[in-house]
């Protein structure tokens, strides 16, 4: 991928997409497949906001049984399958155990019945997934002894066993977004990060362009288009004030969803564990009591969450305070005392904004957002050529984007060949059997590379991992790991030359694994900065500003800043 702002300024596009979270990225990719000329712009870095700070889950929708929301359940299951097909290197099945007790809604019979109904409603959940180990199996019950074996020390005597079902997990959410963006670029889309939409050109009835500012050079220019998709996530409504009505108020409530990372595996098991927290779901028709919190193995870390909080919206700053994090830790310790977690165990805190249900200020038991919104502003505001997507869940980003592209093509009066994003592997995802592919990669890798390094490369780049190893021909020292991580110097060079990494934070927080689970550390930051400085010809002032910026960003999500 190469950043080409001159082409952005000199061409009229069929579709201009503003925002490159999973929704915007999928819209650009889908439109490019369907033959449209596409521009995708992002005011920061690709997938760097809510998508980057998600809980790394691709939900199959089993909890929607409690709401009798069958259409949402089936759609979520289908989208989980789509991501498992599209990106076998970045999405894999994750078994989750829910402990059972008694004979009511928390007992084995109730959960077995619920899982059986879910399995029946999602009989096509493995469509196109040929490798059995990557398929989503039927739910099953396990005995108390197996629960104790999976999660030692959890006082298994309190339970009768557990129900186990599978969902999907992302190896790295920002790499998944980047793979979608890269796939769009390969098909001819002009994609650019650090391009901010400032204002729309319109005569009161029709939008014909968007004025943008290059956040790196400071240049300002106009991108012309026939249709525009506003996919700016929680910032979409702020953008609508510029596009539609400066007096337009925020119409939706937002949740600041938060989770935290433990810098080690709490259990050796590859299963996640669901435990019940302190709050209830006020909309559940079939309630099991308190909502679940999840303790999830992820790479060498453990994820714990998710907590929700009513937030005023994107124009207001948000973070997790020291007292809030302590409250999260206290709640998870009450649910599972064996963990005995403290602040020092936390390596990173993630939070992002998503649309929420309608909740009164101060409410404890909160209503979540259920469905994404697709707005056709010709119908709602009398403004032609503009669509807005405000998405709720990463899982349905591909499908919601396809709806927007279908609407755009209809408005353009073009023949629609139909959506094919769920039928094609993303760049790097052309892998039939991931386990065999990984084993072969480890077998043929240079002896200097530890198998864990090769595994990380294959997960992050799929079939394109060879491109990263190619840089070792230039300098074999680029095969050395950075600090205690499994990231090698060649990945930094590759990110600059081939993945549009423009800043140090792009590399540390989004192109590699270095800062995704913990603060990468000053030595690692300096090593990456030196490699990038040579590639991008940074002077001393730029070098220092990049180091300071990434240090602020890294510590903003670590325990140090809370």
N, C-alpha and C positions, 0 to 999 in steps of 0.2 A: 504494500500500500504506500502510495506517495501522495503527499499533501499538495494539491494544485489549486490554489486560490484564484489564479488567473483564469482558469477554465470555469470556475464557479461564477466569476464576474462577467464572462463573455458569452455564456450560453443561456438559452431559455430551456428549462427542464419541464418535462411532463409533470413531474411530481417532486416537490421539495419537502423533505421531512425534517422537522425541527425537534431535536432531542434524540439521544442514542442510548437510552436504557434498552431493556429487552424489547419493549413495544416498538420503539422507533427503529431499532436495528432490524427487527423482523419485517417491519413495513417496507424499509428500503430494499431488503433482500427479496421479499415477495414481489415487489413492483419491478425489480430488475429482471427476475425470472419471467415475469409476464410481458416483458418487452418494452417497458417504459424507460425513458431517460430519467435518471434519478439523481438528486443531490441530497445528501444526509449531512446535517451540521449539528455540532454539539458545542455548547459554550464552555465546557470544561473538557474532560477526557471521556472517551467512550465507556459507557457503563459504570461511570465513577461515582454515582450518587446512590439512590435507593437500591438499584440492582446489585451494586458492589457490597452492600451491607445487609443483604438478605440472609435468611437462615440456612441457605444452601440446600433447600429442600424443593423437590418437584413433587407436589402433592397429588395423590390420586383421588382425593375427595372422599375418603371413607367417613370422615366426620360429618359430612353433609347428610348422612343418613339420619342424624339426630334432628335435622330440620325438614326431613322428607323432601329435600331439594334434589330430586333425581336427575334433572337435566344438568345441573351444575356438577353433580357427582360423575356422570357419564362423560361430560366434556373434560373434566380434570383428568380422568383416567385415560382418555384418548390423547390428551396433550402430554401426559407422562410418557406414553408409548412413543409419541412423535419425537420427543427429546432423546429417548433411549436409542431410537433408530438414527437420528440425525447426528448425534455426537457420542458414540460409544466410548470415546476416550475421556469424556468430561462428565458423563452422567451414568450412574450405576444404581442397581437396586439396593435398598437399605432395609433390612428387617428391623421391626420395632416390636418390642414386647410391652404389653399392658398387663400388669399384675391383676389377678382376679381374687375375689374374696366373697364369701357368703353365697346367698342364693337369689339375690335380687338383681338390680341392674349392673352391679359390680361383679356378679358371679359368672362362672364359665358358660352356663347355658345361654345367658343373655348375649354375651360377646360372641359365642359360637353362632348363635342365630343371626346376629348382625353381620358377622363376617361372611356367613353363608349367603345372606341376601346380597351383600356387596359383590361377592364372587359371581353370583347369578346375574346381577345387573351389569357386570363388566366382563362378559365372556370374551369380548374381542380385545381385551387389554394387552395382549401380546402380539397383536397383528404386525407381521413383518419383522418380528424379533426372533431370529432363527436359533440363536445360541441359548440353550436351556438355562445356563447360569445367569443370563441377563434378563430372563423372563420374570414377570411378577407372579409368584405362585399363589395358590389358594391360601387363605388364612388357616391357621392350625392352633391347637391347644397344646401346651406343654405342662409337664408336671412340676411340682414344687422343687424337686431335686434338680431338674434342668434349669429352672429359674435361678436357683442358688449357685449352680455351676457357672452360668453366664454372668452373674452379678454377685460375686462373693461379698458377704457381709451385709446384705440388705435385709436381714431378718426375715428370711423366707417363710418362717413359721407363721407370719402374719397373713400369708396368702395361700390360696389353694393351688396356685400355679400361675399361668399367664396365657393370654391370647397373643399370637404373633401374626402380624400382617406386614406387607412390604410397601414401601414408597420409593421414591427416587431421591438421590443425592447428587449434588454437583461437586466435582473436584475443586473447581474454581469458578465462581459465577462471572467474574470479569473476563476470564479467558473464553467462556461460553459466549458472552456478548461480542467479544472481539472476533470470535470465529464467524459469527453471523455477519458482522460488519465487513470482515475480510472477504467472505463469500459474496456479499453484495458488490464489493469493489472489483472482484474478479470478473463479475458479469457486466462491468462497465459503469457502475454507480460511482459518482464523484463524492467521496466521503472526506470530511475534514473535522478534526477536533479543534477546540479553542476558537470557534467561530460563534459569536453571540448574536442571536436575533435581537435587534434593537427596536425596530418598528416595522409594521406592514404598510405597503403601498396600497391604498384603496380609495375609491371615489365615493365611498358611502354604500356602494352596492357590490363591488367586485374587487377582489384582491389580485394584484398582478405581480407583486414582488415583495421581497423582504430586505430591508436595510440591515446590514450586519457589520460587526466590528471584529477584526482579527485580534484576538487577545495576545498574540505573540508579537506582531509587528505594529499594532495600533492602526493599521489601514482600515478604512471604511469603504464599503462598496455595496451594491445591490445585487441580489440573486433573483432573477426573473423566473417565473414558473406559471404553469397553467392550473395546477392544483397544489394545495399545501396541506400537510398533515402536521398538526400541533401535537407532538408526543412528548412534551416536556415534563411529564409526570406530575409531581406535586406543584411544579412551577407553571403548569399549563394555564391555570386561571389567571396568574399574573400576566402571562403573555397575552391572554385574551383581552385584558384591559387595553393593551396597545393595539390589538388587532380589531376589536369590535366596539368597545365602549370604555372610555377612561373612567367612567363612574360605575362600571360593573363591579359588583361586590363578589366575595367568595361565596359560592353556592353549596360547597361541600364541607363536611367535617373531615379532619385528618387525624390519623393515629401516628404517634411516634412509636414505632415498633422497635424493641430493643432486645438484644441478647448479648451474652458475653462468652468469651473463650477462656478455657483453662489450658495452660501451657503444657499439658501432658494428657495421656489417656487415663481416665479414672477407672476404667475397666478394660481388660484385654479383649473382651468380646467385640465382634463386629456388629452386634445388635445395639440399637438404640433402646432406651428405657423411658417409658412414659410414667410420670408420677402426677398425682393430683395436688394442685396448688391451693390458693386461698379464695379464688373467685369463681363465680358461676356464669354460665351462658344463659342470659334471660330469654333468649329466643329459641332454645332447644325444646322441641316437642317431646322427645325422649331424652331425658337428662340422666346422666350417670353421677350427678353431683358436681364437684368442683372441676374446673377446666384442667386440662393436662398441661404440664410442663415437660419438656423433653431433654434428656441427657443423651447426646448424640456423638458417637465417634466420628471424627473428621480428620483425615490424614493423621498426623501425630498428636492432634489436639482433641479436646472435648468441647462441644458447643452446648450451651444451656440457655433455654428460653422457651417461648417468647413472651415478653411483657408488653403491654399496650397502654398508651396514655393519650388522652385527648389533647390535641395540639392546635393552636390557632391557625397554622398554615405556613406556607413556604416563606413568607416574608418575615417570619419570626425565627430567631436562632433556636437551635435545639441541641441538646446533649443529654447525657446521663450524669446526674450529680453524684457526688460521693455518698450522700445519704440514700439516694435511690438504689445505687448499686448494692449498698449494705442491706437494704430491704430485700432486694432480689436474692442475695446470698442467704439471708435469714429464712426466706420462704422456701428455698430449695433444701436448706438444711432441716427445716421442720418436716418437709415431705420425705426426706431420706437422710436421717441423722448420721448414717455411716460415712457420708461424704465429708462432713466436718470442714466445709470450705471456709476460707477467709479471703480478705482482700489480696493477700500476697499470692494467692493461687491464680488470680485473673491476669491474663496476658494481653487481652484486647477487649474492647467494648464496641459493638456495632449498633447503629441505629439509623433509621430512615423513615420517611413519611409515606404513608399509603392512605387512600380514601377509607373513611370510617363510616359506621352506622350513625344514626341520630342518637346522641347521648346528651343527657343533662350534665352541666358542669359539676365535677366532684363525684360523679357516679362511680361506684366500685365495680359492679357487674356490668361490663360494657357490651354493647352491640357492635359487631364487626361489620366491615363493608362486605357485601356479597358479590356484586357484579361490577364489572368495568363499564365505562360509559363511552359511547361513540356519539359525538354531536355533529350533525350536519348543520352548519351555521346558515345555510340558505333557508332552511326550514325554521330554525330557532331565532335567528337574528336578521334575516334578510340579506346576509352577506354571502356572495357566491365564492366558490373556489376554496373554501376552507373547511376542513374536518378536524375535530379534536378527539384524541383518545386519552382518557384518564383511567389508567389500569389499576386493578386491585392486587392481582397475584402474578408473580413471575411466571408461574406455571402456564397461564393462559395467554401469555404475551404473543406467541406465534399466531394463535387463532384470532385474537382480537385484532391483530395487525392485518390478517387476511380479510377481515370484514371491512376494514377501512380502505384497503387497496381495491377490493371489489366495488365499493361505493365510488371511489375516485375514478376507476375505469369507466363505470357507467356514466358518470358526469362528463367524462371526456369524450363520450360517444365512441369508444373503441370496442373492438371485438375482444371479449374476455376469454383467454385460454384456460382460465381456472387456476386455483392455487395449487402449487406443487411443493411447497416448502416442507411438508411432512413426508414427502416421498424421496427427497434428495439428501444425501449426507452433506454436512457442512464441510468446509475445507479442513482437511486433516481427519475427517471422520469416515474415510473409505476403508473401513475395517470390518471384516466378516466375523471374526472370532477374536475378541480383544485379548483374552488370556493367552491364546497361542501367539498372537502378534507380539505381545509383550515378552513372552518367553524367548521368541526368536530375536527380538531386539537386544535383550540382555546377553544372549548367547554370542551374537556377532559384534557386540560393542567392543571398543578398545579396552584393553586390560586396565588402563589407567582410570577408567570410570567405574565407580562403585555401582552395583546393581540398583541401589536405591536412587542414584542419580539418573540412571537410564529410565527407571520406572517413572520418575517425576517428569522427565522429558517427554516420554510417550503419552502420559496423561495430559500434559499441557499442549502438545503440538500434534498428537496423533501421528499420521503418516508423514507429516512435515518435520519430524524431529531430526531427520537427516540433514535438513538445511542448517540447523543449529550446529550439528557436529561438523559441518563443512568448514566452519570458521577455525577449527583446530588445525587445518592445513596452513592457515596464515600464522598462527601462533599457538603452539601446543599448551602454553600456559593458560589459555582461555578455557581449558578443560578443568582447571582447578576450581574447587568449590569455594563459594564466598562465605567465609566464617564457618559456622556450624551447620549451615543450611545444605540443601541438596541442589541449590542453584549454582550454575557455573557462569564464568565470565562471558562465554560465547552467547548466552541468552541476552545479556545486556547489548552486545553488538547487534544481534539479530533484531531486538526490539527497536533500535534506532533505525537500522537500514531497511527493515521490512515491515514493521508494525506501527509506524507513525508515532513512536514514543518521542515526545517533544520536551518533556521535563523529567527531572529525576524521580519525582513522585509517580509518573507514569510507569517507570520501570519497577520501582520498589513496591508499589502498592497495587499495580494492576497487570503488568506484563509478566511478572515472575511471582513466585510464592513468598518472596523474602519478607514482605510486610503484611501479609494477609492474615497471619495468625498471631503475630506478636511484633513488638518494636524491633526492627532489624538490627539496631545497634550502630554506634557511630563508626566503628571500623568498616562495617559492611556498607554503610552509607558513603563513606569516603572512597572506598574501592570502586563502587558503581559510578560515583561522580567523576572520578578520574578517567574511567573508561569512556563515559559520555562526553566529557570535556574534549577529549581528543577527536571523537567522531563529529561533534557539532561545533568545534572551534570556539569553545567558551573562553572568554577572558576571565581574569581573576574576580571581577565584580559579579559576573553572571554565575561563576562557579560558587561563590559564597552565598549568593541569594538562593540558588537551587538547594544547597545543603541546608540553609536555614528554613526554607519552605517545607522541605520534606521532613525535617525534624519536627516542625510544628504539626504537620499532618499526622505523622506517625504517633507522636505522643498525645495528640488530641483524642485518639481512640484507645490509648493505653491507660493503665492505672495511674500513671504519673500525672495526668492532666485532670483527673476527676476530683 
